[in-house]
Amino acid sequence: MWRLKSNTRVRQRRPRVATDEPEGAAEWVKRVLGLEPDSEQARILESKRRRGMLNCTRQWGKSTIAAAKTVHEAWSKAGSLSLAVSPSARQSGEFVRKAAAFARRLGVERKGDGDNEMSMVFPNGSRIVGLPGSEATIRGFSAVTLLMVDEAARVSDELYKSIRPMLAVSEGALWLMSTPFGKRGFFWETWERGGAEWERVRVTAYECPRIGRAFLEEERRSLGERWFRQEYLCEFVDSVCGVFDRDLVGRAISRDVTPIILD
């Protein structure tokens, strides 16, 4: 039996009711999949933006809510293709397993698409496919309707650049989800300079009702301030081995200086 590992609260499964009534994705997830999303999770589920970023604390339940969003996409859009990309095959496999657990609540048993090891196909022809974290082995997909990049801060820039063209024809949605990992890579660059087309959602541990204050104070003492700020406060902190702060160095550099030429 598939089990969900998340801090997102799961209700008892309700009988599935076939209905054509218009309802939002958050209400659908609550009614059909048995999840109780909090306000920020509901915001992600309901978002219709083509570009989105989730910068969240550890143990917030991002993979679970992303899997629920992906299952809603597959169930509601016949013939759709959703891809889950992670730093490793194991992590992508976990994402697909969470999606398969939700699909079972719809009466859909997991069945692969016949081509990809980490995959499942729905009765309406929609597919969810998990991809390994290797740029050389994931090319070949097209007309992707939803592209989920989990633990995006730890996905290589090369991998990210190789998957973006998969959205060219379909004009599909792209969501980047992660806890920060320093001021480096496409996740940080997009968060800081990605432009207005990106919807940005930031959730710290103090904003998560499922994480206790006593635990966080223990973590602050155990991890140290810098690591705590990264893991739980969603801050893009510099590497612990840096002598000077990156922003300080950046402000010290100027191109408006006349070069000195020595004979």
Residue pairs with C-beta under 8 A, 6 or more apart in sequence:
2 97
2 98
2 100
2 101
2 104
3 101
4 10
4 64
4 98
4 101
5 64
6 61
6 63
6 64
6 98
7 59
7 60
7 61
7 208
7 210
7 211
8 35
8 36
8 37
8 41
8 61
8 64
8 65
8 210
9 35
9 36
9 210
10 34
10 35
10 36
11 30
11 34
11 35
11 36
12 34
13 34
13 105
14 31
14 32
14 34
16 32
16 105
16 106
16 107
17 31
23 31
24 45
24 46
25 45
25 46
25 69
25 72
26 37
26 41
26 42
26 45
26 46
28 72
28 76
29 35
29 37
29 45
29 68
29 69
29 72
30 36
30 37
32 105
32 106
33 68
33 71
33 102
33 105
33 106
34 105
35 64
35 65
35 68
37 45
37 65
37 68
38 208
38 209
40 201
40 203
40 207
41 61
41 65
43 201
44 52
44 54
44 65
44 66
44 69
44 175
44 201
45 65
45 68
45 69
45 72
47 199
49 173
49 197
49 198
49 199
50 171
50 172
50 173
50 174
50 197
51 173
51 174
51 175
51 194
51 197
51 198
51 199
52 173
52 174
52 175
52 176
52 198
52 199
52 200
52 201
53 175
53 176
53 177
53 187
53 190
53 191
53 194
53 198
53 199
53 200
53 201
54 62
54 66
54 175
54 176
54 177
54 178
54 201
54 203
55 178
55 179
55 180
55 191
55 200
55 201
55 202
55 203
55 234
56 62
56 177
56 178
56 179
56 201
56 202
56 203
56 234
57 179
57 203
57 204
57 205
57 207
57 208
57 211
57 231
57 232
57 233
57 234
58 179
58 205
58 231
58 232
59 205
59 208
59 210
59 211
60 203
60 205
60 208
60 210
60 211
61 210
62 150
62 177
62 178
63 94
63 95
63 98
63 150
63 177
64 98
66 84
66 95
66 148
66 150
66 175
66 177
67 84
67 95
67 98
67 99
67 102
68 102
69 146
69 148
69 175
70 82
70 84
70 99
70 128
70 146
70 148
71 99
71 102
71 103
71 106
71 128
73 80
73 82
73 126
73 145
73 146
74 80
74 82
74 99
74 103
74 122
74 124
74 126
74 127
74 128
75 106
75 122
75 124
75 126
77 126
77 145
78 124
78 125
78 126
79 124
79 125
79 126
80 126
80 127
80 145
80 146
81 126
81 127
81 129
81 141
81 143
81 144
81 145
81 146
81 170
82 126
82 127
82 128
82 129
82 144
82 145
82 146
82 147
82 148
83 128
83 129
83 130
83 131
83 141
83 144
83 146
83 147
83 148
83 163
83 166
84 92
84 95
84 96
84 99
84 128
84 129
84 130
84 131
84 148
84 150
85 92
85 131
85 133
85 138
85 147
85 148
85 149
85 150
85 155
85 159
85 163
86 92
86 94
86 95
86 130
86 131
86 133
86 149
86 150
86 151
86 155
87 133
87 151
87 154
87 155
87 156
88 132
88 133
89 118
89 130
89 132
89 133
91 133
91 150
91 151
92 118
92 130
92 131
92 132
92 133
92 150
93 118
93 130
95 130
95 148
95 150
96 118
96 119
96 120
96 128
96 129
96 130
99 120
99 128
100 110
100 120
103 109
103 110
103 120
103 122
104 110
108 120
108 122
108 123
110 120
111 120
111 121
112 119
112 120
112 121
113 119
113 120
113 121
113 127
113 129
116 129
116 130
118 129
118 130
118 131
118 132
119 127
119 128
119 129
119 130
120 127
120 128
121 127
122 128
129 141
131 138
131 163
132 138
133 155
133 156
133 159
134 159
135 156
135 158
135 159
135 162
138 159
138 162
138 163
139 162
141 166
142 166
142 168
142 169
142 170
143 169
143 170
143 172
144 166
144 167
144 170
144 172
145 170
145 172
145 173
146 172
146 173
146 175
147 163
147 166
147 167
147 172
147 173
147 174
147 175
148 175
148 177
149 155
149 160
149 163
149 174
149 175
149 176
149 177
149 178
150 177
150 178
151 177
151 178
151 179
152 160
152 176
152 177
152 178
152 186
152 187
153 178
153 179
153 180
153 181
153 182
153 185
153 187
153 188
154 178
154 181
155 185
155 186
155 187
156 185
157 185
157 186
160 186
161 186
164 174
166 172
167 173
167 174
176 186
176 187
176 190
178 187
179 230
179 231
179 234
180 187
180 188
180 230
180 234
180 235
180 236
180 237
181 187
181 230
182 188
182 230
182 236
182 237
182 238
182 239
183 236
183 237
183 238
183 246
188 236
190 198
191 200
191 236
192 236
202 234
203 234
204 232
204 233
204 234
205 211
205 216
205 232
205 233
206 213
206 216
206 232
206 233
211 232
216 232
219 228
219 231
219 232
220 228
220 232
223 231
226 237
226 240
227 240
229 235
229 237
230 236
230 237
238 245
238 246
